[in-house]
Amino acid sequence: PFNETIMYQLCQYNISWGYFVYDYQGCIPWPMGAFIGISHHLNHFHSLTTFYEDLQSGNLPAVSWVMLINGYNDYYDMHPPYNVTAGAVEISKIVNAVMESPEWNSTVIFITFDEGGGYFDQIVPPAINMYGLGQRIPLLIISPYAKEAWIDNYTLSGYTLLGFIDYNWHLPW
């Protein structure tokens, strides 16, 4: 249910959010349609063009997801056998646009992927039992406040991104 998501919490506490996808077709982008009740929040879905316009005009939502998936084609898919370069170039354009915008001094960019392996990591993940901890997934943090060229080898969870939103906007959950 949508009312169990971070996006719902943002709505409840009047914190603006946007979900931006390339080649936006005006409907609920994949995979967001999996959330029951999301159809009442169509005003939060936008194109990548709108992202760039909002970025320059100072109207970017407080929390913005920029997704290089849209459910219509795999142009920026960085999974094998697709061309990693197309996705990397698009990520670079997005990061550079943010860094050159008026929003940069109050922004953090988190770049993560839906899985590890292949192009990113050929090291076996740490294990605490016979099942292990799962895949190692890259996370890049880009911000004027991030430590430059710092690599953290500690184990953490993708939930830390949700924790950042909770902490930064003082959400009660």
N, C-alpha and C positions, 0 to 999 in steps of 0.2 A: 504493500500500500504506500502511496505517495506520502501519507501523513506520518510515515516512519523514516523519512529521509532528512538529510541535512538541508535540502532545499525547502522542505516544509518548515523546518525550524527558522530558516532565514525569513520566510514569508511571515511567520507568526510574530517575529520581532522587528518587522519592517526594515530588514536589511536587504538591499537590492542585490539581485543575482541575475546572471544571464548565462545561457548555454549557446555557444556559437559553433556552427559547423560550416564547412565549405560546401558549396553547391546546394545551399538550403532550398527546399522545395515548398516550404510553407506549412508543413505538417509536423507531427511529433517525430523527431529524428531517432533513428535506431541508435542505441538500444533502449532509449528512454520510454518507449511505448510499453515496456514491461511493467511499469509502475501503474497500479490501479489508481485512477483518479487524477492522473497527470493532465488529462485533456482540459482541465479547468485552468491550466497554467501555460497556455500556448503563447502568451505575451512575453514569456521569458526565453523563447527560442528565436535565434537570429542567424543571419548569414555572417560569414567571415568579413564581408564588406562592411556590414554594420559594426562589427568589432573595431575595424580600423577607423571608421568614422567616429564612433564613441570615444575611442582612444585619443584622437586628436582634439575633439570638442570638449573633453573633460566630463563626458557623460557616461563613462564606463561604469557598469554596476560594481558594487563593492566586492562581490565574489563573482568571478567569471571563469567559466570552463570553456576552453577553446579545444575543440575536438577535430582531429583529422580523419574522422570516420563520419559517414553520413548514411550508410545503408543502401546507397544507390550504386556506388562503384568503389573500386579499391585503389584509386589513383595514388594515394599517399600511404598505402599499406606497407609497413616495414617488415612484414613477415616473409620468410622464404616462400616462394621464389620471386617476390616482387622486387622492384628497384628501390633500394634503401635511399638512394640519393634524392629522389623526388620528395620523400618524407622529410629527410634531413634539411633540404633546401627550404621547404615550407616552414619547418620549425624555426630555422634561422631567420626567415623573414618576420615571423611573429615576434620572436625575441628582440630583434633589432628595432622593430616598430615600437615595442613597449619601451625599450631603453632610450629611444629618441623622442618619446612623448612627454607631455607635462605630468603624466601619471607615474613616471619612473621612480621618483623619490619616495613614494609610499607604496611600492609594489614588490611583491615576491612572486616569482614564477616557479612553479613546480612542474617538472617534466618527468613523467613516468610512463611506463608501458604496461600492457596487460599480461605480460609474461616475460620470463627471462630466456636465456639460452641463445642458440643460433648466433646472431650477430653481436651479442652483448657479453656473454659470459660462458666460459667453458670450464669453470671451476665447480666442483661438486659442493653443494650447499652444506653448511654445518648440520650435524644431527644430534638430537638429544635422546632419540630412541630409534627403533627400527624403521619408523616412518619418516624421520627427518623433520626439517622445518619447512619444507617446500622449496619452491624455486627462488633463486636470487633474482631480484628485479631491480633494474637501475632506477635511481631517483636523482635528478639534477635539481639543485636549488640555485636560482639566479636572482640576485637582489643587490641593491647597493649596500645592504647590511650583512650579506653573507660573507663568510671568510673566503678570500680569494684562493683558488687552486687547492682547497682543502678536501681531503678524501676521508670519509668516515667509514671505517670497516666494521662498525658495530651492527648487530642484528636489530632491525626495527620492523615495524609493521606499517602497511599502507594506511592503517587507521590513524596514524600520526597526522596525516593531512586533514582528516576530519577533526582531530584534536586541535590542530592549529586554528581552524575556523571557529570552533567552539571557544577557544581561549581568546582569540583576537577580537571577537565580537561579543564576548561575555554571554554566550548562550548557556542556559541553565542545565541542559541535558548532558 
